[in-house]
Amino acid sequence: MNSALIQENLASVQQRIETASKDAARERSEIRLLAVSKTRTAEEIIAAYQAGQTAFGENYVAEAVEKIETLSDYPIEWHYIGGIQSNKTRLIAMHFSWVHTIASLKHAKRLNEQRPAEFPPLNLCIQVNISHEQSKGGVMESDVLPLAREIVQLGRVKLRGLMALPAPTGDFEKQRKNFSILRKLREELQSEGIELDTLSMGMSADMEASIAEGATIVRIGTAIFGPRS
């Protein structure tokens, strides 16, 4: 996709976030846009960066590391949003600022141990399988609090919040109902003394509903870069 179209799409997405935040009586500054750049070229990422986008999300470790190294001169904040394999945790710990897909204490501990001491703590979100889909990663709601209590004891990672990827639906009220599960979970954890400031939820087709339910990071790919080939 050419640079002008990416910049035009990015402006359109920013306007959608602006409108949704007003509709939800929220401050626009509370919501961060994460551009999902998996399978996209370094040139496409640069086009989005030049249009003001600074945070990018990647799903595949090897592909991501290649792009991160290619674009090392750009002050980009890289987020890992794919499934975690134990043999890839060292690369994730070394190259990313955020990981949104924590679904086990084992992976959290490996990232904690492998995060370079001179780096700031690695920001983590626990992925919650709110639609109870076998094909999706994440933990069940009942497992979130015990996992969170363990993660906050670790020193080289920082638990920031929760992430979800609910089953797709075109019904706005059903979208909101799904996202409300994550919002209520965060409130429960906060009531237990676990301070969380992040809800990573909402994509191109449902970001308005996620913002209505308190999303602080929306993960947008298609609406910026177009359909993947």
LUMLUMTOR-438706 format. One record per residue (C-alpha): x, y, z. Coordinates in pm, whole numbers, always signed. Each point is the difference from the previous one (the first is absolute). Example, Ala and Ser with C-alpha at 12.3 -4.5 7.8 and 13.67 -1.06 7.14 Angstrom:
2
<pt east="+1230" north="-450" up="+780"/>
<pt east="+137" north="+344" up="-66"/>
//
This chain:
229
<pt east="+0" north="+0" up="+0"/>
<pt east="+135" north="+345" up="-87"/>
<pt east="+103" north="+254" up="+263"/>
<pt east="-274" north="+252" up="-78"/>
<pt east="-275" north="-260" up="+49"/>
<pt east="+149" north="-121" up="+330"/>
<pt east="+15" north="+359" up="+125"/>
<pt east="-358" north="+61" up="-113"/>
<pt east="-120" north="-320" up="+172"/>
<pt east="+186" north="+90" up="+317"/>
<pt east="-170" north="+340" up="+11"/>
<pt east="-337" north="-173" up="-45"/>
<pt east="+72" north="-242" up="+288"/>
<pt east="+106" north="+288" up="+224"/>
<pt east="-330" north="+173" up="-80"/>
<pt east="-193" north="-316" up="+90"/>
<pt east="+179" north="-11" up="+336"/>
<pt east="-72" north="+369" up="+56"/>
<pt east="-372" north="-48" up="-74"/>
<pt east="-27" north="-317" up="+210"/>
<pt east="+171" north="+164" up="+297"/>
<pt east="-242" north="+294" up="-17"/>
<pt east="-298" north="-237" up="-24"/>
<pt east="+128" north="-183" up="+309"/>
<pt east="+67" north="+328" up="+187"/>
<pt east="+369" north="-91" up="+24"/>
<pt east="+317" north="+200" up="-55"/>
<pt east="+164" north="-77" up="-334"/>
<pt east="+337" north="-7" up="+179"/>
<pt east="-108" north="-312" up="+194"/>
<pt east="+4" north="-213" up="-317"/>
<pt east="+316" north="-109" up="-182"/>
<pt east="+5" north="-128" up="-356"/>
<pt east="+214" north="-308" up="-61"/>
<pt east="+57" north="-56" up="-373"/>
<pt east="+6" north="-373" up="-69"/>
<pt east="+281" north="-43" up="-252"/>
<pt east="+33" north="-379" up="-31"/>
<pt east="+79" north="-103" up="-361"/>
<pt east="+50" north="+369" up="-90"/>
<pt east="+322" north="+131" up="-146"/>
<pt east="+248" north="+232" up="+166"/>
<pt east="-96" north="+260" up="-261"/>
<pt east="-366" north="-17" up="+102"/>
<pt east="+96" north="+40" up="+367"/>
<pt east="+216" north="+303" up="-87"/>
<pt east="-297" north="+155" up="-186"/>
<pt east="-218" north="-37" up="+311"/>
<pt east="+281" north="+129" up="+222"/>
<pt east="+41" north="+309" up="-218"/>
<pt east="-373" north="+61" up="+44"/>
<pt east="+50" north="+10" up="+378"/>
<pt east="-47" north="-364" up="+104"/>
<pt east="+266" north="-117" up="+247"/>
<pt east="-129" north="-330" up="+147"/>
<pt east="-14" north="-317" up="-209"/>
<pt east="-118" north="-354" up="+80"/>
<pt east="+153" north="-318" up="-140"/>
<pt east="-117" north="-364" up="+17"/>
<pt east="+294" north="-200" up="-135"/>
<pt east="+331" north="+18" up="+184"/>
<pt east="+247" north="-63" up="-285"/>
<pt east="-178" north="+239" up="-237"/>
<pt east="-25" north="+262" up="+274"/>
<pt east="+365" north="-16" up="+105"/>
<pt east="+110" north="+49" up="-360"/>
<pt east="-217" north="+313" up="-28"/>
<pt east="+105" north="+131" up="+343"/>
<pt east="+364" north="-26" up="-99"/>
<pt east="-63" north="+155" up="-343"/>
<pt east="-184" north="+292" up="+160"/>
<pt east="+230" north="+42" up="+301"/>
<pt east="+65" north="+366" up="-86"/>
<pt east="-370" north="+79" up="+54"/>
<pt east="-122" north="+55" up="+360"/>
<pt east="-281" north="-254" up="-39"/>
<pt east="-167" north="-173" up="+295"/>
<pt east="-39" north="-369" up="-87"/>
<pt east="-279" north="-214" up="+146"/>
<pt east="-14" north="-380" up="-26"/>
<pt east="-359" north="-115" up="-53"/>
<pt east="+45" north="-359" up="-124"/>
<pt east="+0" north="-338" up="+165"/>
<pt east="+305" north="-67" up="+219"/>
<pt east="+229" north="-300" up="-48"/>
<pt east="+252" north="-78" up="+272"/>
<pt east="+288" north="-16" up="-249"/>
<pt east="-76" north="+358" up="-112"/>
<pt east="-28" north="+173" up="+338"/>
<pt east="+361" north="+122" up="+0"/>
<pt east="-48" north="+180" up="-333"/>
<pt east="-327" north="+150" up="+125"/>
<pt east="+162" north="+114" up="+327"/>
<pt east="+286" north="+165" up="-189"/>
<pt east="-189" north="+178" up="-278"/>
<pt east="-342" north="+113" up="+125"/>
<pt east="-135" north="+258" up="+244"/>
<pt east="-337" north="-171" up="+49"/>
<pt east="-138" north="-354" up="-9"/>
<pt east="-381" north="-27" up="-17"/>
<pt east="-41" north="-378" up="-5"/>
<pt east="+109" north="-137" up="+337"/>
<pt east="-198" north="-316" up="+74"/>
<pt east="+230" north="-190" up="+237"/>
<pt east="+226" north="+69" up="+295"/>
<pt east="+274" north="-201" up="-171"/>
<pt east="+19" north="+247" up="-288"/>
<pt east="-16" north="+300" up="+232"/>
<pt east="+289" north="-142" up="+204"/>
<pt east="+209" north="-73" up="-311"/>
<pt east="-52" north="+355" up="-128"/>
<pt east="+90" north="+133" up="+343"/>
<pt east="+322" north="-203" up="+13"/>
<pt east="+99" north="+85" up="-359"/>
<pt east="-75" north="+373" up="+6"/>
<pt east="+339" north="+179" up="-14"/>
<pt east="+75" north="+167" up="+334"/>
<pt east="+85" north="+332" up="-167"/>
<pt east="-341" north="+17" up="-171"/>
<pt east="-313" north="+146" up="+163"/>
<pt east="-247" north="-262" up="+126"/>
<pt east="-193" north="-182" up="-272"/>
<pt east="-368" north="+103" up="+3"/>
<pt east="-239" north="-297" up="+11"/>
<pt east="-371" north="-59" up="-55"/>
<pt east="-174" north="-324" up="+93"/>
<pt east="-200" north="-136" up="-293"/>
<pt east="-349" north="-110" up="+105"/>
<pt east="-207" north="-243" up="-208"/>
<pt east="-328" north="+177" up="+63"/>
<pt east="-186" north="-188" up="-279"/>
<pt east="+124" north="-341" up="+124"/>
<pt east="+117" north="-95" up="-349"/>
<pt east="+233" north="-300" up="-21"/>
<pt east="+173" north="+155" up="-301"/>
<pt east="+93" north="+314" up="+194"/>
<pt east="+280" north="+49" up="+248"/>
<pt east="-45" north="+144" up="+345"/>
<pt east="-106" north="-104" up="+348"/>
<pt east="-349" north="-43" up="+140"/>
<pt east="-140" north="+281" up="+213"/>
<pt east="+38" north="-205" up="+320"/>
<pt east="+374" north="-35" up="-61"/>
<pt east="+75" north="+370" up="-48"/>
<pt east="+31" north="+108" up="+364"/>
<pt east="+231" north="-288" up="+110"/>
<pt east="+223" north="+60" up="-305"/>
<pt east="+7" north="+376" up="+58"/>
<pt east="+101" north="-48" up="+365"/>
<pt east="+301" north="-206" up="-112"/>
<pt east="+107" north="+235" up="-280"/>
<pt east="+4" north="+312" up="+220"/>
<pt east="+268" north="-168" up="+213"/>
<pt east="+244" north="-7" up="-294"/>
<pt east="+260" north="+274" up="-29"/>
<pt east="+91" north="+39" up="-370"/>
<pt east="-357" north="+7" up="-131"/>
<pt east="-291" north="+227" up="+86"/>
<pt east="-361" north="-115" up="-16"/>
<pt east="-193" north="+280" up="-172"/>
<pt east="-338" north="-150" up="-80"/>
<pt east="-216" north="-245" up="-189"/>
<pt east="-46" north="-89" up="-366"/>
<pt east="-279" north="-181" up="-185"/>
<pt east="-88" north="-111" up="-350"/>
<pt east="-373" north="-84" up="+18"/>
<pt east="-190" north="-201" up="-258"/>
<pt east="-98" north="+231" up="-288"/>
<pt east="-354" north="+133" up="-21"/>
<pt east="-152" north="+287" up="-193"/>
<pt east="-246" north="+78" up="+281"/>
<pt east="+117" north="+313" up="+186"/>
<pt east="-173" north="-93" up="+326"/>
<pt east="+150" north="-351" up="-7"/>
<pt east="+340" north="+154" up="-64"/>
<pt east="-46" north="+224" up="+303"/>
<pt east="-115" north="-292" up="+215"/>
<pt east="+316" north="-195" up="-89"/>
<pt east="+229" north="+293" up="+76"/>
<pt east="-182" north="+72" up="+327"/>
<pt east="+124" north="-337" up="+131"/>
<pt east="+360" north="+123" up="-27"/>
<pt east="-84" north="+338" up="+152"/>
<pt east="-168" north="-166" up="+301"/>
<pt east="+295" north="-237" up="+40"/>
<pt east="+238" north="+293" up="+21"/>
<pt east="-225" north="+162" up="+262"/>
<pt east="+5" north="-324" up="+203"/>
<pt east="+380" north="-12" up="-10"/>
<pt east="+22" north="+365" up="+99"/>
<pt east="-227" north="-69" up="+296"/>
<pt east="+253" north="-268" up="+104"/>
<pt east="+277" north="+260" up="+1"/>
<pt east="+148" north="-83" up="-342"/>
<pt east="+41" north="+331" up="-182"/>
<pt east="-65" north="-34" up="-373"/>
<pt east="-27" north="+286" up="-247"/>
<pt east="-45" north="-187" up="-330"/>
<pt east="-281" north="-171" up="-189"/>
<pt east="+131" north="-120" up="-336"/>
<pt east="-315" north="-74" up="-198"/>
<pt east="-172" north="+98" up="-321"/>
<pt east="+103" north="-37" up="-364"/>
<pt east="-104" north="+151" up="-333"/>
<pt east="-354" north="-142" up="+9"/>
<pt east="-86" north="+61" up="+366"/>
<pt east="+214" north="+283" up="+134"/>
<pt east="-298" north="+226" up="+73"/>
<pt east="-154" north="-259" up="+234"/>
<pt east="+333" north="-59" up="+171"/>
<pt east="+49" north="+372" up="+60"/>
<pt east="-352" north="+20" up="+147"/>
<pt east="+108" north="-268" up="+249"/>
<pt east="+328" north="+161" up="+101"/>
<pt east="+267" north="-116" up="-249"/>
<pt east="+330" north="+180" up="+48"/>
<pt east="+179" north="-170" up="-293"/>
<pt east="-177" north="-86" up="-326"/>
<pt east="+184" north="-235" up="-236"/>
<pt east="-69" north="+106" up="-359"/>
<pt east="+145" north="-160" up="-312"/>
<pt east="-241" north="-32" up="-293"/>
<pt east="-148" north="+349" up="+34"/>
<pt east="+353" north="+147" up="-28"/>
<pt east="+182" north="-230" up="-239"/>
<pt east="-289" north="-160" up="-190"/>
<pt east="-85" north="-373" up="-20"/>
<pt east="+293" north="-239" up="+27"/>
<pt east="+86" north="-190" up="-315"/>
//
